[in-house]
Amino acid sequence: MIRLVGLTKRYHANGVTKTVADSITLAIPDRVPVALLGRNGAGKTSLLRIIAGTMQPSSGEIRVDGRVSWPVGFSGSFHGDLTGAQNARFVARIYGVESDLLVAFVRDFAELGPHFNLPMRTYSQGMRARLAFGVSMGIDFDTYLIDEITSVGDAAFREKSEAVLGERLKGRGAVVVSHNMGLLRRMCRAALVVEEGRAAWFDDLEAGIAQHERNMAVPVGDG
């Protein structure tokens, strides 16, 4: 289970304060794939990174049971001077998985060809995302954090990504950010809707999508 306890996140820039989470307290159940919905700039990616531990909240805390992935597709923890294969081995050692097996899985999945053995600083953004997704899918997490990763690549690669993700989520939890409602309906069972620093939990995915669509129909500041 993932618990948000009085979670607040504020950004300060040029004398302006933006609050993307305002004293949020709720629990995300185990083994439930959840759609994280909200308008652009609502704080969805920030919330994923706080849950993953790669970003600190302004106040409050996250309590996590089980092993949670980094935001799938986020390659910020990879080293640009290491090759894709070397980065995969490094992550394998951190998470205590067999490095040869992870490297073989990522090599096959990411379809990077000879680039897999070149420094990651030479990669395009799409190639970085493929590597990060492959490494994430090669490790058995209790909860996966997913941020628009299946938008990367051509139609065949997106189809493969969704198939692998679907297999990984069997009996696992997930928090999924995507503008693709079809994908969310295929992957998720519940929803968490964020709007102007608040968060609302919906056991029923369709009810959450309906609330998100109502929010989107109202311009920011008019609600």
Backbone torsions as a table, in degrees:
resi	resn	phi	psi	omega
1	MET	NA	144.8	175.7
2	ILE	-112.6	123.0	-179.4
3	ARG	-114.1	128.9	171.8
4	LEU	-101.2	122.1	-174.5
5	VAL	-122.1	106.1	179.8
6	GLY	56.2	35.0	-171.8
7	LEU	-73.0	125.3	177.5
8	THR	-131.2	136.1	174.6
9	LYS	-136.2	122.3	178.5
10	ARG	-126.1	144.4	173.7
11	TYR	-113.5	140.1	178.7
12	HIS	-122.2	125.1	179.0
13	ALA	-153.6	130.8	176.1
14	ASN	53.1	39.6	178.2
15	GLY	77.4	6.0	-179.0
16	VAL	-113.3	136.7	176.6
17	THR	-110.1	128.1	176.4
18	LYS	-116.2	124.9	179.4
19	THR	-103.4	118.5	178.8
20	VAL	-103.6	-14.1	173.9
21	ALA	-145.4	124.5	-173.1
22	ASP	-123.3	91.1	177.2
23	SER	53.6	51.2	-179.2
24	ILE	-81.7	128.7	173.7
25	THR	-129.0	117.6	177.9
26	LEU	-166.5	171.1	-179.9
27	ALA	-126.2	135.7	174.1
28	ILE	-102.7	116.9	-173.8
29	PRO	-66.1	159.7	174.0
30	ASP	-68.1	150.5	170.7
31	ARG	57.8	29.2	177.6
32	VAL	-121.6	114.8	174.4
33	PRO	-73.8	123.5	-171.9
34	VAL	-117.4	132.3	172.6
35	ALA	-83.7	125.9	175.8
36	LEU	-99.2	109.6	-171.8
37	LEU	-112.9	145.5	176.7
38	GLY	172.1	158.6	179.6
39	ARG	-69.6	165.7	177.3
40	ASN	-57.3	132.0	-179.6
41	GLY	85.5	3.2	-178.3
42	ALA	-75.1	-16.2	177.8
43	GLY	109.1	17.3	-177.7
44	LYS	-63.0	-48.9	-179.6
45	THR	-66.4	-38.9	176.8
46	SER	-59.5	-43.2	-179.8
47	LEU	-63.6	-41.9	176.7
48	LEU	-59.0	-43.9	-176.8
49	ARG	-70.7	-32.0	175.6
50	ILE	-67.2	-43.6	177.8
51	ILE	-60.5	-39.6	-178.8
52	ALA	-73.2	-17.8	-177.7
53	GLY	88.1	9.2	178.8
54	THR	-92.2	-3.7	175.4
55	MET	-141.0	140.7	-179.5
56	GLN	-93.6	139.6	174.1
57	PRO	-73.5	162.3	174.3
58	SER	-70.6	-36.1	174.7
59	SER	-160.7	171.6	-175.5
60	GLY	81.4	-172.9	-176.8
61	GLU	-152.5	163.7	173.2
62	ILE	-113.7	130.4	174.9
63	ARG	-115.3	122.5	-172.2
64	VAL	-121.8	129.5	170.2
65	ASP	-104.3	135.8	179.9
66	GLY	86.2	-178.6	-175.7
67	ARG	-97.6	124.2	-176.5
68	VAL	-112.6	135.9	179.3
69	SER	-71.0	163.0	163.6
70	TRP	-70.9	166.4	177.4
71	PRO	-60.1	115.3	-176.3
72	VAL	-59.0	127.9	-176.3
73	GLY	100.4	-15.4	178.1
74	PHE	-83.6	117.4	-175.2
75	SER	-107.6	16.2	-175.4
76	GLY	-63.6	-23.4	-179.0
77	SER	-88.3	-3.5	179.1
78	PHE	-82.7	154.3	-177.9
79	HIS	-99.5	124.8	-175.2
80	GLY	-64.9	-25.8	-179.0
81	ASP	-85.6	-10.7	176.1
82	LEU	-90.3	151.7	176.1
83	THR	-73.1	169.1	175.4
84	GLY	-58.3	-43.1	179.8
85	ALA	-63.4	-42.3	-179.8
86	GLN	-66.7	-37.7	176.2
87	ASN	-64.1	-40.8	178.3
88	ALA	-62.3	-41.8	178.7
89	ARG	-64.8	-39.1	179.1
90	PHE	-61.7	-46.8	179.2
91	VAL	-63.9	-39.3	178.8
92	ALA	-57.9	-42.8	179.8
93	ARG	-65.6	-40.3	-179.7
94	ILE	-61.5	-42.1	-174.2
95	TYR	-96.1	3.1	174.2
96	GLY	70.1	35.3	176.7
97	VAL	-110.8	161.8	-178.7
98	GLU	-67.1	117.1	-171.7
99	SER	-66.1	-39.5	-179.2
100	ASP	-63.9	-39.7	179.5
101	LEU	-66.2	-41.9	-179.7
102	LEU	-66.1	-43.7	179.4
103	VAL	-60.8	-42.8	179.5
104	ALA	-63.5	-41.5	179.5
105	PHE	-63.5	-47.4	-177.0
106	VAL	-66.4	-40.0	178.6
107	ARG	-57.8	-44.7	-178.6
108	ASP	-71.2	-42.3	-173.5
109	PHE	-74.6	-47.1	-168.5
110	ALA	-73.1	-19.8	176.3
111	GLU	56.3	45.9	-179.6
112	LEU	-92.4	-8.7	179.3
113	GLY	59.2	-139.6	-178.4
114	PRO	-65.1	-18.4	178.8
115	HIS	-64.0	-22.0	-179.6
116	PHE	-59.2	-26.3	-179.5
117	ASN	-107.2	21.6	174.8
118	LEU	-113.2	158.2	179.5
119	PRO	-58.0	141.1	-176.4
120	MET	-65.4	-22.4	178.4
121	ARG	-64.5	-15.4	177.7
122	THR	-87.6	-3.9	-174.5
123	TYR	-80.1	149.4	166.8
124	SER	-75.0	168.6	178.5
125	GLN	-60.7	-39.7	178.8
126	GLY	-64.3	-39.3	178.1
127	MET	-66.4	-39.0	176.5
128	ARG	-61.2	-42.2	-179.3
129	ALA	-65.5	-38.9	177.9
130	ARG	-63.2	-42.9	178.7
131	LEU	-62.8	-47.6	-177.8
132	ALA	-62.9	-41.0	179.0
133	PHE	-65.0	-44.1	179.3
134	GLY	-60.9	-44.0	178.9
135	VAL	-63.1	-42.1	179.6
136	SER	-62.6	-44.6	-177.5
137	MET	-71.3	-18.1	179.3
138	GLY	-84.3	-1.9	-179.3
139	ILE	-118.3	137.6	-177.2
140	ASP	-86.3	100.8	177.1
141	PHE	-101.0	157.1	173.0
142	ASP	-77.2	-33.4	179.2
143	THR	-138.0	130.0	178.3
144	TYR	-103.2	135.9	174.7
145	LEU	-105.8	122.1	-169.0
146	ILE	-129.8	125.6	-175.8
147	ASP	-127.2	89.7	172.6
148	GLU	58.2	22.7	-174.0
149	ILE	-67.6	-32.4	-174.5
150	THR	-76.1	5.5	172.0
151	SER	-85.8	-4.9	-176.4
152	VAL	-85.8	138.0	172.9
153	GLY	90.1	-179.2	-179.2
154	ASP	-80.0	179.8	-174.6
155	ALA	-60.6	-39.9	-178.6
156	ALA	-65.9	-40.5	179.4
157	PHE	-68.4	-39.9	178.1
158	ARG	-63.3	-39.0	178.4
159	GLU	-64.6	-42.3	178.2
160	LYS	-64.7	-41.8	-179.6
161	SER	-60.9	-44.8	-178.9
162	GLU	-65.9	-37.0	179.3
163	ALA	-64.5	-44.7	179.1
164	VAL	-65.2	-42.6	178.7
165	LEU	-61.3	-42.9	178.4
166	GLY	-58.9	-39.7	177.8
167	GLU	-66.0	-42.1	-178.5
168	ARG	-65.4	-30.6	-174.6
169	LEU	-83.6	-4.0	176.8
170	LYS	-66.0	113.3	-178.8
171	GLY	76.5	12.3	-179.9
172	ARG	-122.3	164.1	174.9
173	GLY	-96.9	165.3	177.5
174	ALA	-160.5	151.3	167.8
175	VAL	-121.9	116.6	-168.2
176	VAL	-118.1	123.7	172.9
177	VAL	-105.0	124.5	177.1
178	SER	-162.4	146.7	171.7
179	HIS	-87.9	-2.9	-179.1
180	ASN	-89.2	98.4	-176.9
181	MET	-66.2	-30.8	176.9
182	GLY	-62.2	-44.3	178.1
183	LEU	-63.2	-44.5	180.0
184	LEU	-61.2	-39.2	179.1
185	ARG	-67.7	-31.5	178.4
186	ARG	-76.6	-32.2	-171.0
187	MET	-97.1	-32.7	-164.8
188	CYS	-110.9	158.9	178.2
189	ARG	-119.7	-21.2	-178.8
190	ALA	-134.4	175.7	-177.9
191	ALA	-142.4	148.4	171.6
192	LEU	-124.6	116.9	-175.0
193	VAL	-107.2	121.5	179.0
194	VAL	-107.0	137.8	-177.2
195	GLU	-157.7	118.1	176.9
196	GLU	51.0	46.2	175.6
197	GLY	85.2	-7.2	179.3
198	ARG	-102.9	161.9	178.5
199	ALA	-138.4	135.4	179.5
200	ALA	-123.4	131.7	179.9
201	TRP	-94.5	138.2	177.2
202	PHE	-130.6	117.9	175.0
203	ASP	-64.7	-27.7	-179.7
204	ASP	-101.4	120.4	-177.2
205	LEU	-58.6	-44.4	-176.5
206	GLU	-63.8	-35.4	177.0
207	ALA	-65.4	-38.1	177.5
208	GLY	-66.4	-42.4	177.9
209	ILE	-62.9	-40.7	178.8
210	ALA	-61.9	-41.9	178.7
211	GLN	-65.7	-41.2	177.2
212	HIS	-59.7	-42.3	179.9
213	GLU	-66.9	-35.4	175.3
214	ARG	-65.6	-40.7	177.8
215	ASN	-61.5	-42.9	-177.0
216	MET	-65.9	-24.2	-179.8
217	ALA	-75.9	-11.8	-177.8
218	VAL	-110.4	121.6	178.1
219	PRO	-58.7	147.4	178.8
220	VAL	-57.3	131.9	179.2
221	GLY	93.0	-9.4	180.0
222	ASP	-99.3	-7.7	-175.5
223	GLY	-81.3	NA	NA
